[in-house]
């Protein structure tokens, strides 16, 4: 566990920042009066997510690997970070949609149906806590592993063998 303390700490920070972001979205009205904007602006959190991965992997490189990291080591670290975030994701979603913005799903369903993007049945099937928990886990795993691979490529120490 000690070998992955950096990833665990950054995974917890990622989860906290996700909740802070959702508070920001709610405060800006993207979960009620301006819900149509939420579908677009929520993607801005991607910049925060990438920044967290960069900072986490750079810290791992500096603190754990003493400045010398291979792509494989960086990718493994990023993958562990991703797993930590994915494991925490159901709890984060439960907190967000139960306490921070409990009317989000009702509001989003009403918006999607009123604008004829989906039928009521389709909207209710997609916009609910269970769906968001499942999607959150799989989105985290797929996007996180891809992000880890890319960032590991850029932070690896030049001329370092992946044999380590």
Buried (B, 14 or more C-beta within 10 A) or exposed (E): EEEBEBBBBBBEBBBEBBBEBBBEBBEBEBBBEEBBEBEEBBEEBEEBBBEBBBEBBBBBBBEBBEEEBBBBBBBBBBBBBBBBBBBBBBEBBEBBBEEBBEEBBEBBBBBBBEEEEBEEEEBBEBBBBEBBBEEBBEEBBEBBBEBBBBBBEEBBBEEBEEEE
